[in-house]
Amino acid sequence: MERIIGFEPIVHGDDTILILGSMPSEESLKQNMYYANKTNRFWKILTSLYQRPSNTLEEKFALLEYAHIALWDIIHVFAKQVRMRKFVM
């Protein structure tokens, strides 16, 4: 088992919306950002709703702050089963 540590919550002092997730995807962990998988439409929807860019990490954080949105994956630490391949010689 591989121990995976998720993200800290992104919160601001005046948030009015809390979006809860379960745990980050592998792609999100690689990119170190919530909803980083290109097939996920989270950032595209927020960009469309609030007419703010979300191309960089800085723009994503600014968009969340502008929209008073907090993000939190409720499973902070989890275990991932690592599969081993057997090779027959």
GROMACS elastic network, one bead per residue, 0.5 to 0.9 nm:
[ bonds ]
;  ai    aj funct       b0    kb
    1    79     6  0.58611   500
    1    80     6  0.54597   500
    1    82     6  0.57683   500
    1    83     6  0.89167   500
    2    78     6  0.83553   500
    2    79     6  0.53699   500
    2    81     6  0.61465   500
    2    82     6  0.64694   500
    3    77     6  0.70871   500
    3    78     6  0.58965   500
    3    80     6  0.63323   500
    3    81     6  0.88665   500
    4    76     6  0.82784   500
    4    77     6  0.57110   500
    4    78     6  0.53088   500
    4    79     6  0.58069   500
    4    80     6  0.69162   500
    5    29     6  0.89007   500
    5    75     6  0.87685   500
    5    76     6  0.58495   500
    5    78     6  0.65890   500
    5    79     6  0.86993   500
    6    23     6  0.65768   500
    6    24     6  0.63047   500
    6    29     6  0.74362   500
    6    73     6  0.73853   500
    6    74     6  0.89670   500
    6    75     6  0.72211   500
    6    77     6  0.59574   500
    6    78     6  0.79499   500
    7    10     6  0.85221   500
    7    23     6  0.84240   500
    7    24     6  0.76374   500
    7    29     6  0.83229   500
    7    32     6  0.78419   500
    7    33     6  0.77930   500
    7    34     6  0.77804   500
    7    72     6  0.77201   500
    7    73     6  0.70480   500
    7    76     6  0.66450   500
    8    71     6  0.88481   500
    8    72     6  0.71101   500
    8    73     6  0.79634   500
    8    76     6  0.76497   500
    9    70     6  0.72554   500
    9    71     6  0.56581   500
    9    73     6  0.70777   500
    9    74     6  0.88026   500
   10    61     6  0.82595   500
   10    64     6  0.84942   500
   10    69     6  0.83972   500
   10    70     6  0.53947   500
   10    71     6  0.51151   500
   10    72     6  0.65414   500
   11    14     6  0.84481   500
   11    15     6  0.69252   500
   11    18     6  0.86979   500
   11    64     6  0.87013   500
   11    65     6  0.81261   500
   11    68     6  0.85834   500
   11    69     6  0.73744   500
   11    71     6  0.67280   500
   11    72     6  0.83604   500
   12    15     6  0.56329   500
   12    64     6  0.87357   500
   12    65     6  0.65668   500
   12    68     6  0.72233   500
   12    69     6  0.78426   500
   12    70     6  0.68324   500
   13    68     6  0.87164   500
   14    65     6  0.85710   500
   14    68     6  0.63341   500
   14    69     6  0.87456   500
   15    18     6  0.74096   500
   15    64     6  0.88736   500
   15    65     6  0.75999   500
   15    67     6  0.79268   500
   15    69     6  0.53438   500
   15    70     6  0.61008   500
   16    67     6  0.84567   500
   16    68     6  0.55296   500
   16    69     6  0.63361   500
   16    70     6  0.78602   500
   17    67     6  0.82744   500
   17    68     6  0.62631   500
   17    70     6  0.61314   500
   17    71     6  0.86173   500
   18    68     6  0.86917   500
   18    69     6  0.58599   500
   18    71     6  0.59861   500
   18    72     6  0.75785   500
   19    69     6  0.72274   500
   19    70     6  0.61930   500
   19    71     6  0.50635   500
   19    72     6  0.64849   500
   19    73     6  0.84929   500
   20    70     6  0.84952   500
   20    71     6  0.61360   500
   20    72     6  0.51056   500
   20    73     6  0.56796   500
   20    74     6  0.67591   500
   21    24     6  0.78361   500
   21    71     6  0.77317   500
   21    72     6  0.61376   500
   21    74     6  0.62903   500
   21    75     6  0.82205   500
   22    72     6  0.82048   500
   22    74     6  0.53457   500
   22    75     6  0.56136   500
   22    76     6  0.85819   500
   23    72     6  0.87970   500
   23    73     6  0.51445   500
   23    74     6  0.67519   500
   23    75     6  0.54184   500
   23    76     6  0.70062   500
   23    77     6  0.85616   500
   23    78     6  0.83537   500
   24    27     6  0.79672   500
   24    28     6  0.57207   500
   24    29     6  0.62953   500
   24    33     6  0.83993   500
   24    34     6  0.65969   500
   24    35     6  0.73153   500
   24    36     6  0.88284   500
   24    73     6  0.70542   500
   24    75     6  0.87340   500
   25    28     6  0.50812   500
   25    29     6  0.62658   500
   25    30     6  0.86661   500
   25    34     6  0.84156   500
   25    35     6  0.76337   500
   25    36     6  0.80485   500
   25    37     6  0.74899   500
   26    29     6  0.50991   500
   26    30     6  0.62388   500
   26    31     6  0.87334   500
   26    37     6  0.84008   500
   27    30     6  0.50151   500
   27    31     6  0.62216   500
   27    32     6  0.83017   500
   27    33     6  0.87644   500
   27    35     6  0.83419   500
   27    36     6  0.61424   500
   27    37     6  0.54730   500
   27    38     6  0.86865   500
   28    31     6  0.51415   500
   28    32     6  0.56331   500
   28    33     6  0.52902   500
   28    34     6  0.56959   500
   28    35     6  0.58930   500
   28    37     6  0.61268   500
   29    33     6  0.67151   500
   29    34     6  0.80424   500
   29    36     6  0.82181   500
   30    33     6  0.81335   500
   30    36     6  0.86406   500
   31    34     6  0.85133   500
   31    36     6  0.65838   500
   31    37     6  0.88105   500
   32    36     6  0.79856   500
   33    36     6  0.58320   500
   33    57     6  0.75777   500
   34    37     6  0.86518   500
   34    71     6  0.79919   500
   34    72     6  0.87542   500
   34    73     6  0.85892   500
   35    38     6  0.82332   500
   35    40     6  0.63702   500
   35    41     6  0.81714   500
   35    42     6  0.64927   500
   35    43     6  0.74877   500
   36    39     6  0.85321   500
   36    40     6  0.71911   500
   36    42     6  0.87616   500
   36    43     6  0.85040   500
   37    40     6  0.54163   500
   37    41     6  0.85747   500
   38    41     6  0.74774   500
   40    43     6  0.77656   500
   40    44     6  0.84057   500
   41    44     6  0.51899   500
   41    45     6  0.60555   500
   41    46     6  0.86685   500
   42    45     6  0.53815   500
   42    46     6  0.64092   500
   42    47     6  0.86934   500
   43    46     6  0.51128   500
   43    47     6  0.59726   500
   43    48     6  0.84789   500
   43    53     6  0.89676   500
   43    54     6  0.64777   500
   43    55     6  0.87069   500
   43    60     6  0.77394   500
   44    47     6  0.50815   500
   44    48     6  0.61442   500
   44    49     6  0.86274   500
   44    53     6  0.89959   500
   44    54     6  0.77685   500
   45    48     6  0.50975   500
   45    49     6  0.61084   500
   45    50     6  0.85958   500
   46    49     6  0.50429   500
   46    50     6  0.59514   500
   46    51     6  0.78246   500
   46    52     6  0.79057   500
   46    53     6  0.89598   500
   46    54     6  0.83301   500
   46    63     6  0.78921   500
   46    64     6  0.85723   500
   46    67     6  0.86722   500
   47    50     6  0.54734   500
   47    51     6  0.52431   500
   47    52     6  0.51452   500
   47    53     6  0.58074   500
   47    54     6  0.63502   500
   47    63     6  0.78217   500
   48    51     6  0.53002   500
   48    52     6  0.74617   500
   48    53     6  0.88161   500
   49    52     6  0.82418   500
   50    53     6  0.87758   500
   50    63     6  0.78236   500
   50    66     6  0.84618   500
   50    67     6  0.71532   500
   52    59     6  0.80225   500
   52    60     6  0.88726   500
   52    62     6  0.87286   500
   52    63     6  0.62933   500
   52    66     6  0.88216   500
   53    56     6  0.82789   500
   53    59     6  0.60881   500
   53    60     6  0.74352   500
   53    62     6  0.89628   500
   53    63     6  0.73148   500
   54    57     6  0.73804   500
   54    58     6  0.80179   500
   54    61     6  0.83278   500
   54    62     6  0.84013   500
   54    63     6  0.69103   500
   55    58     6  0.83299   500
   55    59     6  0.62939   500
   55    60     6  0.70187   500
   56    59     6  0.51451   500
   56    60     6  0.62529   500
   56    61     6  0.87231   500
   57    60     6  0.50603   500
   57    61     6  0.62305   500
   57    62     6  0.85397   500
   58    61     6  0.52264   500
   58    62     6  0.61160   500
   58    63     6  0.85577   500
   59    63     6  0.59829   500
   59    64     6  0.86131   500
   60    63     6  0.50508   500
   60    64     6  0.62922   500
   60    65     6  0.86707   500
   61    64     6  0.52216   500
   61    65     6  0.62749   500
   61    66     6  0.86143   500
   62    65     6  0.50974   500
   62    66     6  0.60116   500
   62    67     6  0.85317   500
   63    66     6  0.50307   500
   63    67     6  0.60713   500
   63    68     6  0.84139   500
   63    69     6  0.84132   500
   64    67     6  0.51638   500
   64    68     6  0.59171   500
   64    70     6  0.68869   500
   64    71     6  0.84550   500
   65    69     6  0.62523   500
   65    70     6  0.79805   500
   66    69     6  0.78320   500
   72    75     6  0.88229   500
   72    76     6  0.89899   500
   73    76     6  0.65686   500
   75    78     6  0.68051   500
